[in-house]
Amino acid sequence: RYSADIQQQAALARLSQMIGEEVRNDSLMVDTPKSIPKTAGEAVTQAIGHHPSIKKLEFTAQAALSEIDVQKSVQYPDVVAKVEQQYGNFQIKNADSDVRFFVTLQSKFGAGLSSASAIDNARLKYQSRLSDIEASKRTLTEQVLTDWTNAKQLTERMAVLKKALVSAEKISEAWDRQFISGKMSWLEVMNAAR
């Protein structure tokens, strides 16, 4: 217990150093379940839903998807619509106001092969991010399933151990009563207690 407290304090100090603010243990608490989930599937779903590394990877995948759209937009021309209204004219005296509409197409195609390569590169980056997410989910699932199984086994062992303790206490009380009533000697009670 003492070692765990020291490790926790050291981790809080490192975290405070990294973000530049004091971090207290109670500020890090989130809604954690008070009991073990009933099924392994629930445990995995909860872990994946709350794991910060997976959330970070999902956001980087969204950014990579946006990068694909940015790279695709380079291939299309920009359409600009413009409306002007001119009052008066320096060349013509007493000229009426004039309204003009403009539609402009602007192209920034650049080198066609490099823009196609940039799109392919953005797609590959997005696929890589999705692969990273799946790999992290698999690793986390394996870890959670192992931990969930261990926790379930410990819970079951605790129930058996509690029953054994109650049974041992009853037997010990019975031996004590037999000693008090004179049916057993102290040496027999001590040997039976071992």
GROMACS elastic network, one bead per residue, 0.5 to 0.9 nm:
[ bonds ]
;  ai    aj funct       b0    kb
    1     4     6  0.51401   500
    1     5     6  0.63369   500
    1     6     6  0.88046   500
    2     5     6  0.51946   500
    2     6     6  0.63822   500
    2     7     6  0.87385   500
    3     6     6  0.51496   500
    3     7     6  0.61883   500
    3     8     6  0.85798   500
    4     7     6  0.50873   500
    4     8     6  0.60939   500
    4     9     6  0.86462   500
    5     8     6  0.50494   500
    5     9     6  0.62017   500
    5    10     6  0.86081   500
    6     9     6  0.51398   500
    6    10     6  0.61578   500
    6    11     6  0.85882   500
    7    10     6  0.50760   500
    7    11     6  0.61085   500
    7    12     6  0.86188   500
    8    11     6  0.50889   500
    8    12     6  0.61950   500
    8    13     6  0.86118   500
    8    25     6  0.86035   500
    9    12     6  0.51119   500
    9    13     6  0.61796   500
    9    14     6  0.87035   500
    9    25     6  0.86904   500
   10    13     6  0.50574   500
   10    14     6  0.62401   500
   10    15     6  0.86101   500
   11    14     6  0.51181   500
   11    15     6  0.61207   500
   11    16     6  0.85336   500
   12    15     6  0.50501   500
   12    16     6  0.60376   500
   12    17     6  0.85374   500
   12    22     6  0.83759   500
   12    23     6  0.62250   500
   12    24     6  0.70336   500
   12    25     6  0.73111   500
   13    16     6  0.50651   500
   13    17     6  0.61746   500
   13    18     6  0.86796   500
   13    22     6  0.79560   500
   13    23     6  0.75914   500
   14    17     6  0.50354   500
   14    18     6  0.61952   500
   14    19     6  0.88278   500
   15    18     6  0.50697   500
   15    19     6  0.63270   500
   15    20     6  0.82817   500
   15    21     6  0.85105   500
   15    22     6  0.82910   500
   15    23     6  0.69906   500
   16    19     6  0.55066   500
   16    20     6  0.56615   500
   16    21     6  0.52504   500
   16    23     6  0.52858   500
   16    24     6  0.86301   500
   17    20     6  0.52464   500
   17    21     6  0.70705   500
   17    22     6  0.78775   500
   18    21     6  0.81569   500
   19    22     6  0.82562   500
   19    23     6  0.87679   500
   23    26     6  0.85906   500
   23    27     6  0.68897   500
   23    28     6  0.78156   500
   24    27     6  0.54468   500
   24    28     6  0.69926   500
   25    28     6  0.54548   500
   25    29     6  0.68899   500
   26    29     6  0.53565   500
   26    30     6  0.88919   500
   27    30     6  0.83609   500
   29    32     6  0.78884   500
   31    34     6  0.89689   500
   32    35     6  0.88033   500
   33    36     6  0.71706   500
   33    37     6  0.79169   500
   35    38     6  0.86627   500
   36    39     6  0.85223   500
   36    43     6  0.77486   500
   36   148     6  0.75911   500
   36   151     6  0.75585   500
   36   152     6  0.77724   500
   37    40     6  0.70628   500
   37    41     6  0.85368   500
   37    42     6  0.59648   500
   37    43     6  0.55462   500
   37    46     6  0.88866   500
   37   148     6  0.82637   500
   38    41     6  0.85997   500
   38    42     6  0.70584   500
   38    43     6  0.79387   500
   39    42     6  0.53672   500
   39    43     6  0.65857   500
   39    44     6  0.88804   500
   39   148     6  0.86199   500
   40    43     6  0.50390   500
   40    44     6  0.62207   500
   40    45     6  0.86069   500
   40   144     6  0.80136   500
   40   145     6  0.62494   500
   40   148     6  0.64998   500
   40   149     6  0.79276   500
   41    44     6  0.51308   500
   41    45     6  0.60958   500
   41    46     6  0.85733   500
   41   145     6  0.85264   500
   42    45     6  0.50722   500
   42    46     6  0.60961   500
   42    47     6  0.85214   500
   43    46     6  0.52359   500
   43    47     6  0.61480   500
   43    48     6  0.86486   500
   43   141     6  0.88571   500
   43   144     6  0.68940   500
   43   145     6  0.77600   500
   43   148     6  0.71988   500
   44    47     6  0.50902   500
   44    48     6  0.60728   500
   44    49     6  0.84077   500
   44   140     6  0.78516   500
   44   141     6  0.57555   500
   44   142     6  0.88610   500
   44   144     6  0.61053   500
   44   145     6  0.71697   500
   44   148     6  0.89631   500
   45    48     6  0.52839   500
   45    49     6  0.59934   500
   45    50     6  0.86543   500
   45   141     6  0.87690   500
   46    49     6  0.51074   500
   46    50     6  0.62374   500
   46    51     6  0.84255   500
   47    50     6  0.53668   500
   47    51     6  0.57371   500
   47   140     6  0.76107   500
   47   141     6  0.80494   500
   47   144     6  0.73734   500
   48    51     6  0.53644   500
   48    52     6  0.87274   500
   48    54     6  0.69806   500
   48    55     6  0.85420   500
   48   137     6  0.67341   500
   48   140     6  0.73495   500
   48   141     6  0.78634   500
   49    52     6  0.86822   500
   49    54     6  0.82062   500
   49    55     6  0.79772   500
   50    54     6  0.81909   500
   50    55     6  0.76920   500
   51    54     6  0.56119   500
   51    55     6  0.64753   500
   51    56     6  0.88710   500
   51   140     6  0.87209   500
   52    55     6  0.50272   500
   52    56     6  0.60918   500
   52    57     6  0.86014   500
   53    56     6  0.50595   500
   53    57     6  0.62018   500
   53    58     6  0.86260   500
   53   133     6  0.88495   500
   53   136     6  0.79881   500
   54    57     6  0.50161   500
   54    58     6  0.61217   500
   54    59     6  0.86584   500
   54   132     6  0.88733   500
   54   133     6  0.62266   500
   54   136     6  0.67184   500
   54   137     6  0.72627   500
   55    58     6  0.50614   500
   55    59     6  0.63206   500
   55    60     6  0.87269   500
   55   133     6  0.88689   500
   56    59     6  0.51857   500
   56    60     6  0.63020   500
   56    61     6  0.86624   500
   57    60     6  0.50462   500
   57    61     6  0.61431   500
   57    62     6  0.86621   500
   57   129     6  0.67393   500
   57   130     6  0.80785   500
   57   132     6  0.72120   500
   57   133     6  0.59403   500
   57   136     6  0.88336   500
   58    61     6  0.50196   500
   58    62     6  0.63108   500
   58    63     6  0.87244   500
   58   129     6  0.77619   500
   58   130     6  0.78134   500
   58   133     6  0.68250   500
   59    62     6  0.50080   500
   59    63     6  0.62665   500
   59    64     6  0.86388   500
   60    64     6  0.61594   500
   60    65     6  0.86045   500
   60   126     6  0.85065   500
   60   129     6  0.69546   500
   61    65     6  0.61762   500
   61    66     6  0.86406   500
   61   125     6  0.83374   500
   61   126     6  0.57501   500
   61   127     6  0.82244   500
   61   128     6  0.84682   500
   61   129     6  0.51864   500
   61   130     6  0.64156   500
   61   133     6  0.84909   500
   62    65     6  0.50187   500
   62    66     6  0.62839   500
   62    67     6  0.86550   500
   62   126     6  0.80695   500
   62   129     6  0.89509   500
   63    66     6  0.50484   500
   63    67     6  0.62476   500
   63    68     6  0.88730   500
   63   126     6  0.83735   500
   64    68     6  0.65375   500
   64   122     6  0.65722   500
   64   123     6  0.77315   500
   64   125     6  0.64269   500
   64   127     6  0.87844   500
   64   129     6  0.76982   500
   65    68     6  0.52105   500
   65    69     6  0.68248   500
   65    70     6  0.89596   500
   65   122     6  0.76422   500
   65   123     6  0.75235   500
   65   125     6  0.86419   500
   65   126     6  0.59187   500
   66    69     6  0.51677   500
   66    70     6  0.63512   500
   66    71     6  0.87493   500
   67    71     6  0.61527   500
   67    72     6  0.85394   500
   67   119     6  0.84213   500
   67   122     6  0.61951   500
   67   123     6  0.85054   500
   67   126     6  0.86274   500
   68    71     6  0.51868   500
   68    72     6  0.61442   500
   68    73     6  0.86256   500
   68   118     6  0.84829   500
   68   119     6  0.59334   500
   68   120     6  0.83028   500
   68   121     6  0.85711   500
   68   122     6  0.52010   500
   68   123     6  0.61791   500
   68   126     6  0.80912   500
   69    72     6  0.50402   500
   69    73     6  0.61176   500
   69    74     6  0.89596   500
   69   119     6  0.84307   500
   69   122     6  0.89524   500
   70    73     6  0.51873   500
   70    74     6  0.69282   500
   70   119     6  0.86641   500
   71    74     6  0.55680   500
   71    75     6  0.76463   500
   71   115     6  0.70270   500
   71   116     6  0.83530   500
   71   118     6  0.64282   500
   71   119     6  0.53820   500
   71   122     6  0.75167   500
   72    75     6  0.56545   500
   72    76     6  0.74665   500
   72   115     6  0.80004   500
   72   116     6  0.82833   500
   72   118     6  0.87048   500
   72   119     6  0.63071   500
   73    76     6  0.55319   500
   73    77     6  0.81136   500
   73    78     6  0.88876   500
   74    77     6  0.75744   500
   74   107     6  0.84677   500
   74   108     6  0.64793   500
   74   109     6  0.63456   500
   74   110     6  0.85582   500
   74   115     6  0.71932   500
   75   107     6  0.82025   500
   75   108     6  0.73297   500
   75   109     6  0.56007   500
   75   110     6  0.86926   500
   75   112     6  0.80616   500
   75   115     6  0.72266   500
   75   116     6  0.84219   500
   76   106     6  0.89835   500
   76   107     6  0.70460   500
   76   108     6  0.78030   500
   76   109     6  0.74334   500
   77   105     6  0.61226   500
   77   106     6  0.53457   500
   77   108     6  0.67269   500
   77   109     6  0.77946   500
   78   104     6  0.79305   500
   78   105     6  0.56010   500
   78   106     6  0.50079   500
   78   107     6  0.63303   500
   78   108     6  0.82867   500
   79   103     6  0.70641   500
   79   104     6  0.57471   500
   79   106     6  0.65380   500
   80   102     6  0.79824   500
   80   103     6  0.57196   500
   80   104     6  0.50085   500
   80   105     6  0.64142   500
   80   106     6  0.78225   500
   81   101     6  0.74880   500
   81   102     6  0.57317   500
   81   104     6  0.63898   500
   81   105     6  0.89895   500
   82   100     6  0.82451   500
   82   101     6  0.58588   500
   82   103     6  0.63591   500
   82   104     6  0.81470   500
   83    99     6  0.72566   500
   83   100     6  0.57929   500
   83   102     6  0.62833   500
   83   103     6  0.89020   500
   84    98     6  0.80431   500
   84    99     6  0.56226   500
   84   100     6  0.51644   500
   84   101     6  0.65253   500
   84   102     6  0.82507   500
   85    97     6  0.68450   500
   85    98     6  0.55353   500
   85   100     6  0.63029   500
   85   101     6  0.89150   500
   86    89     6  0.77780   500
   86    96     6  0.85363   500
   86    97     6  0.53203   500
   86    99     6  0.62640   500
   86   100     6  0.81791   500
   87    95     6  0.79333   500
   87    96     6  0.68779   500
   87    98     6  0.65320   500
   87    99     6  0.88822   500
   88    91     6  0.89980   500
   88    92     6  0.78639   500
   88    93     6  0.76551   500
   88    94     6  0.66682   500
   88    95     6  0.52952   500
   88    96     6  0.61755   500
   88    97     6  0.58141   500
   88    98     6  0.80039   500
   89    92     6  0.53886   500
   89    93     6  0.66948   500
   89    94     6  0.76069   500
   89    95     6  0.59662   500
   89    96     6  0.81975   500
   89    97     6  0.83442   500
   90    93     6  0.69977   500
   90    95     6  0.88783   500
   91    95     6  0.88622   500
   92    95     6  0.57599   500
   95    98     6  0.85366   500
  107   110     6  0.84780   500
  109   112     6  0.63442   500
  109   115     6  0.77621   500
  110   113     6  0.88784   500
  110   114     6  0.81472   500
  110   115     6  0.75867   500
  111   114     6  0.55662   500
  111   115     6  0.65054   500
  111   116     6  0.88804   500
  112   115     6  0.53635   500
  112   116     6  0.63052   500
  112   117     6  0.86336   500
  113   116     6  0.51459   500
  113   117     6  0.60932   500
  113   118     6  0.85842   500
  114   118     6  0.60481   500
  114   119     6  0.86491   500
  115   119     6  0.63037   500
  115   120     6  0.86816   500
  116   119     6  0.51481   500
  116   120     6  0.62920   500
  116   121     6  0.85617   500
  117   120     6  0.50382   500
  117   121     6  0.59889   500
  117   122     6  0.85388   500
  118   122     6  0.61280   500
  118   123     6  0.86146   500
  119   122     6  0.50746   500
  119   123     6  0.62140   500
  119   124     6  0.86301   500
  120   123     6  0.50424   500
  120   124     6  0.61514   500
  120   125     6  0.85663   500
  121   124     6  0.50934   500
  121   125     6  0.61559   500
  121   126     6  0.86501   500
  122   125     6  0.50223   500
  122   126     6  0.62249   500
  122   127     6  0.86760   500
  123   126     6  0.50535   500
  123   127     6  0.61992   500
  123   128     6  0.85314   500
  124   127     6  0.50079   500
  124   128     6  0.60475   500
  124   129     6  0.86127   500
  125   129     6  0.62653   500
  125   130     6  0.87378   500
  126   129     6  0.50869   500
  126   130     6  0.63291   500
  126   131     6  0.86665   500
  127   130     6  0.50640   500
  127   131     6  0.61779   500
  127   132     6  0.86064   500
  128   131     6  0.50152   500
  128   132     6  0.61690   500
  128   133     6  0.86849   500
  129   133     6  0.62753   500
  129   134     6  0.87323   500
  130   133     6  0.50753   500
  130   134     6  0.63141   500
  130   135     6  0.86517   500
  131   134     6  0.51069   500
  131   135     6  0.60978   500
  131   136     6  0.85393   500
  132   135     6  0.51086   500
  132   136     6  0.60958   500
  132   137     6  0.85178   500
  133   136     6  0.51550   500
  133   137     6  0.61023   500
  133   138     6  0.86167   500
  134   137     6  0.50197   500
  134   138     6  0.61357   500
  134   139     6  0.86201   500
  135   138     6  0.51061   500
  135   139     6  0.62070   500
  135   140     6  0.85418   500
  136   139     6  0.51198   500
  136   140     6  0.59936   500
  136   141     6  0.83687   500
  137   140     6  0.50586   500
  137   141     6  0.58595   500
  137   142     6  0.84928   500
  138   141     6  0.50282   500
  138   142     6  0.61735   500
  138   143     6  0.86293   500
  139   142     6  0.52244   500
  139   143     6  0.62827   500
  139   144     6  0.86419   500
  140   143     6  0.50575   500
  140   144     6  0.59814   500
  140   145     6  0.84430   500
  141   144     6  0.51100   500
  141   145     6  0.59755   500
  141   146     6  0.84916   500
  142   145     6  0.52449   500
  142   146     6  0.62313   500
  142   147     6  0.86464   500
  143   146     6  0.52112   500
  143   147     6  0.61507   500
  143   148     6  0.84764   500
  144   147     6  0.50148   500
  144   148     6  0.57891   500
  144   149     6  0.83667   500
  145   148     6  0.50171   500
  145   149     6  0.60099   500
  145   150     6  0.84987   500
  146   149     6  0.52389   500
  146   150     6  0.62057   500
  146   151     6  0.85991   500
  147   150     6  0.50860   500
  147   151     6  0.60302   500
  147   152     6  0.85378   500
  148   151     6  0.50604   500
  148   152     6  0.60830   500
  148   153     6  0.85526   500
  149   152     6  0.51258   500
  149   153     6  0.61464   500
  149   154     6  0.85800   500
  150   153     6  0.51128   500
  150   154     6  0.61227   500
  150   155     6  0.85752   500
  151   154     6  0.50563   500
  151   155     6  0.61161   500
  151   156     6  0.86204   500
  152   155     6  0.50395   500
  152   156     6  0.62059   500
  152   157     6  0.85518   500
  153   156     6  0.50945   500
  153   157     6  0.60507   500
  153   158     6  0.84989   500
  154   158     6  0.59870   500
  154   159     6  0.86538   500
  155   158     6  0.50777   500
  155   159     6  0.64539   500
  155   160     6  0.88646   500
  156   159     6  0.52365   500
  156   160     6  0.64611   500
  156   161     6  0.86740   500
  157   160     6  0.50761   500
  157   161     6  0.59693   500
  157   162     6  0.84704   500
  158   162     6  0.60102   500
  158   163     6  0.85884   500
  159   162     6  0.51831   500
  159   163     6  0.63638   500
  159   164     6  0.86966   500
  160   163     6  0.51767   500
  160   164     6  0.61992   500
  160   165     6  0.86246   500
  161   165     6  0.60323   500
  161   166     6  0.85927   500
  162   165     6  0.50121   500
  162   166     6  0.62222   500
  162   167     6  0.85791   500
  163   166     6  0.51668   500
  163   167     6  0.61660   500
  163   168     6  0.85904   500
  164   167     6  0.50316   500
  164   168     6  0.60454   500
  164   169     6  0.85348   500
  165   168     6  0.50352   500
  165   169     6  0.60892   500
  165   170     6  0.86122   500
  166   169     6  0.51155   500
  166   170     6  0.62868   500
  166   171     6  0.87401   500
  167   170     6  0.51603   500
  167   171     6  0.62918   500
  167   172     6  0.86340   500
  168   171     6  0.50847   500
  168   172     6  0.60647   500
  168   173     6  0.85484   500
  168   193     6  0.89720   500
  169   172     6  0.50283   500
  169   173     6  0.61084   500
  169   174     6  0.85487   500
  170   173     6  0.51020   500
  170   174     6  0.61621   500
  170   175     6  0.87091   500
  171   174     6  0.50002   500
  171   175     6  0.62510   500
  171   176     6  0.85952   500
  171   193     6  0.88577   500
  172   175     6  0.51195   500
  172   176     6  0.61581   500
  172   177     6  0.86283   500
  172   189     6  0.83456   500
  172   192     6  0.84128   500
  172   193     6  0.68230   500
  173   177     6  0.61903   500
  173   178     6  0.86347   500
  174   177     6  0.50739   500
  174   178     6  0.62392   500
  174   179     6  0.86881   500
  175   179     6  0.61569   500
  175   180     6  0.85835   500
  175   184     6  0.75835   500
  175   188     6  0.88879   500
  175   189     6  0.60755   500
  175   192     6  0.80849   500
  175   193     6  0.85064   500
  176   179     6  0.50581   500
  176   180     6  0.61958   500
  176   181     6  0.85819   500
  176   184     6  0.86238   500
  176   186     6  0.89373   500
  176   189     6  0.71296   500
  177   180     6  0.50475   500
  177   181     6  0.60696   500
  177   182     6  0.84928   500
  177   183     6  0.86703   500
  177   184     6  0.89703   500
  178   181     6  0.50646   500
  178   182     6  0.60793   500
  178   183     6  0.50936   500
  178   184     6  0.56062   500
  178   185     6  0.85596   500
  178   189     6  0.85834   500
  179   182     6  0.50127   500
  179   183     6  0.58126   500
  179   185     6  0.59387   500
  179   186     6  0.65428   500
  179   188     6  0.86683   500
  179   189     6  0.70235   500
  180   183     6  0.77065   500
  180   184     6  0.80694   500
  181   184     6  0.78922   500
  182   185     6  0.69721   500
  184   187     6  0.81778   500
  184   188     6  0.61295   500
  184   189     6  0.67043   500
  185   188     6  0.52292   500
  185   189     6  0.64385   500
  185   190     6  0.87950   500
  186   189     6  0.50476   500
  186   190     6  0.61622   500
  186   191     6  0.85738   500
  187   190     6  0.51297   500
  187   191     6  0.61169   500
  187   192     6  0.85450   500
  188   191     6  0.51068   500
  188   192     6  0.60660   500
  188   193     6  0.85249   500
  189   192     6  0.51286   500
  189   193     6  0.60955   500
  189   194     6  0.87886   500
  190   193     6  0.50281   500
  190   194     6  0.64524   500
  191   194     6  0.53421   500
